């Protein structure tokens, strides 16, 4: 039995630099269980809709599977009818957060046959086996499906996968690795190539070492991995890095985990093994990861830097303690200052993300964020607008307040990284809030120029 795995486009304003790890794992477990897999990587190849339709028309498969994050919904809504147009008798499965965060919308508004809810590495082969045998799907945990009468059936939620080491490495060879490797991700993305010529690009690769996050920030959707933190063994992660380095000579790896440094024992062991690997291959292999300001220590940051870590990515969000408390960040402004300072000390910089437009945001809290950036020398900065994504407390708040009238219409309009105002929770008008964002950047840039003039003089 053959599955056609489809990776829809994402962040089309940027080069495709983030390997679809989730689909890579699904492909690997299906192959391991004896199924055939073909990949249609629309994002990697940046295929036009005309090209996609032609490839789907000519494709030969038994089941189609689509995975992606919730911002791909608009594209998936176009894609599913195309699959049904040319292959009306083939089942269409949708997984990833675009299924898990909005299952009711996905099933009610689209001719989708099955949704894979939550982690799919165990569900996918079980589901394919049931489809191959034409068995009753009610025994497959973690899915929504349509019965013979067209009714939507929800099966028991599948438990999370605790032992992540049992997973095979992603099926990289089914995807256009040359595209993903040559488009920088993470720390080296600061110097990414723009002109389309990747001759001198630093090869890079994204990967996961952990899953889950126990924190409850109101704006954050924990993907389909839940709030239970788990990690692979350091040995397993470094083995993956070693394999990729030996095959592709990748000098930089970036972890896209929610909370890479949650378990310090894991991090210290990982650093120890990375130093050993660098000695083994006679090259310092670099890497970067996410971090949380309340979890870092100077010894930890120094150890990570010595082991090749080039950057720690912090979701600072705001320099106002009032706003931090409101969004349930569970950190203090002083912890953020400390984390940034020690990162700058050992790595030369800190990768920080900020948002504005929180419920209760005022000019005073905005100024606190500006002053924070100046104090810790973070200039210039980008300030995204806070966006309520499905599955978050902020989204539920927006629904309860009547700010979202039509859920599907709202999801269809979602963009990436809060580059526009989707819901305005403040007392400012949209125009005022956008002007505030512009003024924040201008003030920090002007301050940065003055500071450099003073340093030179």
Buried (B, 14 or more C-beta within 10 A) or exposed (E): BBBBBBBBBBBEEEBBBBBBBBBBBBBBBBBEEEBEBBBBBBBBBEBEEEEBBEBBEEBEBBBBBBBBBBBBBBBBBBBBEBBBEEBEEBBBBBBBBBBBBBBEBBBEBBEBBBBBBBBBBBBBBBBBBBBEEEEEBBEBBBBBBBEEEEEEEBBEEBEBBEEBEEBEBBBBEBBBBEBBBBBBBBBBBEEBBEEEEBEEBBBBBBBBBBBBBEBBBBBBBBBBBBEEBBBBBBEBBBBBBBEBBEEBEBBBBBBBBBBBBBBBEBBBBBBBBBBEBBEEEEEEBBBBBBBBBBBBEBEBBBBBBEBBBBBBBBBBBBBBBBBBEBBEBBBBBEBBBBBBBBBBEBBEBBBBBBBBBBBEBBEEBBBBBBEBBBEBEBBEBBBBBBBBBBBBBBBBBBBEEEBBEEBBEBBBEBEBEBEBBBBBBBEBEEEEBBEBBEEBBEBBEEBBEEEEEEEEE
